[in-house]
Amino acid sequence: MDPRRLLVLHAVGETGSLTAAAARLGTTQQAVSQQVARLEAEAGAPLLVRQGRGSALTEAGRVLAGHAASLAAVLRTAEDDLAALAGLVRGRVAVAAFPTAAVAVLPPALAALAARAPGLSVRFTELEPPEAEAAVRAGDVDVALVFRHRGDPEPPPGDLVRRPVGQHAVHAVVPAGRPLPQHLADLADQPWIAGCPRCRAHLVRCAAAAGFVPDVRHETDDHAAVQALVAAGLGVALLPTWALLAGARAGTAHGPLAGVDERVVEVLLRPEAQRVPAVAAVVAELERAVRP
């Protein structure tokens, strides 16, 4: 089988249509269709089926697409090794980061990189930690900024390099005019506003240690919406201080709280990527931005 056709099939499987795969690959829909047809002839089995306005992989297609994902990762590693051999800070580096890092860390880090390494092209995608980790493992991104909470179980050793680079506090956010609570238990009888699954799990864990189950009335990942709901008197919340850097909303107050552990920020990357000067430059700049 022609490995280039496997990569085309991989793109179709990821994007969900021939047209979207063509856009990703910088070619035409007709060319993608022809490559898939030739691959089906080589495989002796249908690889795609129509699904609404797009295309879905058949069982045989999913098997081949899985091998194509491994092939894409190997090719990316080969590119990384060549870049390391050249010792040049240039090329492309894909970065993923969670939303609050996109506010607090990415803008200064990417601006500094643009000044120090103008030959380096950095592409940023916002992803929550589980999706970011999967993207690094699949080779879709080179570096990911992720977070966990200090009291969470230590992640088990795996195939990725995990480097702690900093931490930041999680504050209570309450309507303005109320006394700021000193301990999480002081908010036991309040309605709560919760965010992403990881943040909600953190709230539930800390509340359990404080002796109560939080009454979560509203759920949103939008930190501005969280503050608006608090300002309207509809509940209280926990927000990381990085989320408050964009500006605390009028009508709210926030402060540290006993019984709530901080966030630990980590960089994730594949072991072989550590040898690549461009990746090393991005990691170093992210570390500087997290630890100003």
C-alpha angles and dihedrals in degrees: 000000000000106000090213089063090051089056090050090052090049090054092050091050093050097045098038098228144056091239095052091046090052090052091051093048095043095240139100129283089238092055091050091049091051093049092050091047091053091048090051089053090051092046094044091223139082111265101184137042129191114259116180107300093340142049133259129202120252119224089268089047092053091052093051093042089055090056089045090056089055090048091052091052091050091051091049089052090051090053090049092051091052090049090050091049090052091047091214127144096221139096128063131318122184116211130191125193139168119257100263091048087054087062102038106031116016101062097055093038095050092044091052091048092051089055098043100038110024091170091062119092114202121192118196128204124181111231135158114242099265092050092043092053091050090049092053091048091050092049093244091121130024101209132022132190109212136168140212131175122260093242095049118108113273110262111251118251110270145160095290131077110243116195121182109221105171149320141234135196129257114226135201113244115205136164113282116261096039121106110260110251119243099205134027089242088066087071097048094114096047128101110248138220114210134188138194119005092257092050092046091050088052091052092048092048094049092044091051089054088050091052105255145085113236117239099227107198101165134032126197136144091208108102092199090054090049091055092045091054091048091048089053090056094247098127149314129266148188116239131176114245089241088064089054093053090082087064135290111250120245110256094042137087128197139189145151119291133205112236095037119101124213131250120261114212119211138181117226125198141148114268094242091052090068089076094058113097093210092053091044090053091052093047092049092051092048089051091051091050093049091046103038 
